[in-house]
Amino acid sequence: MKIATAKSGTYLQEDIYKYTLSNDNNVEISVLSYGGTITDITIPDKDSGLRNIVLALDCFESYINNPLYPGATLGPNAGRLQDGVLKIGSNTYLLSRNDGNHNLHGGFVSVSYMNWIKKEIKQNNNSISLTLCTFLEDGQDGYPGNRQITATYTLDNTDRLTIDYEASTDKDTYFNLSNHTYFNLTGDLNHSGLEQILTINADTYIRNNSEHLPVEFCPVDASPFDFRRPVTLQENLLHYPNHSQLKNSRGYNNGFDIRKAVEKAEPVLSLWSPDKTAGLRMYTDAPCLVVYSGGFIENSYKLKNGIKLTKSCALALEAQDFPDVFHFGENFVKITRKKERFKRKITYEFLYQT
């Protein structure tokens, strides 16, 4: 187990660092201090030696204020809040509107666009962890509370990466933290992310309106959202070419109700490369999984190998609260009270051939 630290550059007179965690199996995770961003996940490959299974941009400058949020921590809220309105008790907070009329991923100055500070590194024979922290002032983007947020990235010798988010506040507020890493398990983003084989442990998905806000829970039966058995995203898309949800999102951008899997401590999803040489299992304590198939990715950015991004080149998997959770009623909402701590856990298990 080891960790390496390297300066990536400077932004707004602050040094940006990249931390690379390595286990004894040659699995490596790189995290940028800017945005608490996962820039690389490298696993062994029996043919080429190593395979980077995430969307990895050409340089750290490409991550600055990137509207695709590649690899970034999402917060204080992942997803949209309708009309930029947050209601907590008798108080109504007007949030910034950075997505049309709505607040997306926390607003203009979200944790995705902040330079986090290294708080702690821990290491033993079986795991190594990095803790980053950042601070949000009361009223930033309209959200209440002076808030401290930490993200701990732990890589162990069972080839699991666990992200533990914690947050505290001096006012009642709403936290919904997640991560926005895009996966393509082929390691080659010339291959469409839609060719990956996906299984989701969910019987229900969320139907959205034209502005990608939730409308209602729907059964996955006889729909392109039935991933209870392994199937490629492309196969489901081709089988339902005129489905309004898929047209609106240029593919997938929907939440799945994963509470049943969470209660049983089962994987909420599995993802495999088309040839099944690389796989991923995901565990979480979040109630919802948002699957975004990258239909709005444009070629404005380049990968490390110089290739430009293309539509649906990778798949984002966001474990979070239900989108715009207040839409579903107070029983779905978890407010973090003053002096309480918000916690969320996301674990990725990597599978590969050697």
DAFENNOR-V716396 format. One line per field, one symbol per residue. ss: DSSP state (@ for helix, = for strand, . for the rest). burial: b if it has 9 or more other ideal C-beta (glycine too) atoms within 8 Angstrom, else e. A space follows every 10 residues. Layout:
ss=???
burial=???
This chain:
ss=.========= =..======= ==.....=== ==.=..==== =====...== ==.=..=..@ @@@....... ..==..=..= =@@@====.. ====....=. .===...... @@@.=.==== ===...==== ======...@ @@....==== ======...= =========. ..=..=.==. .==....... ..@@@.==== ...=====.. ...======. .......... ==@@@@@@@. ...@@@@@@. ..=====.@@ @@@.....== ==.....=== ====...=== ==........ .==....=.. ....====== ....@@@@.@ @@...=.... ========== ==..
burial=bebeeeebbe beeeebbbbb bbbeebbbbb bbbbbbbbbb bbbbbeeeeb bbbbbebeeb ebbbebeebb bbbbbbbbbb bbebbbebee eebebbbeee ebbbbbbeeb bbbbbbebee bebeeebbbb bbbbebeeeb bbbbbbbbbb bbbbbbbebb bbbbbbbbbe bbbbbbbbbb bbbbbbbebe bebbbbbbbb bbebbbbbee bbbbeeebeb eebbbbbbee bbbbebbeeb eebebbebbb bbbbbbbbeb bbeeeebbbb bbbbeeebbb bbbbebbbbb bbbbbebeee bbbeeeeebe bbbbbbbbbb bbbbbbeeee ebbebbeeee ebebbbbbbb ebee
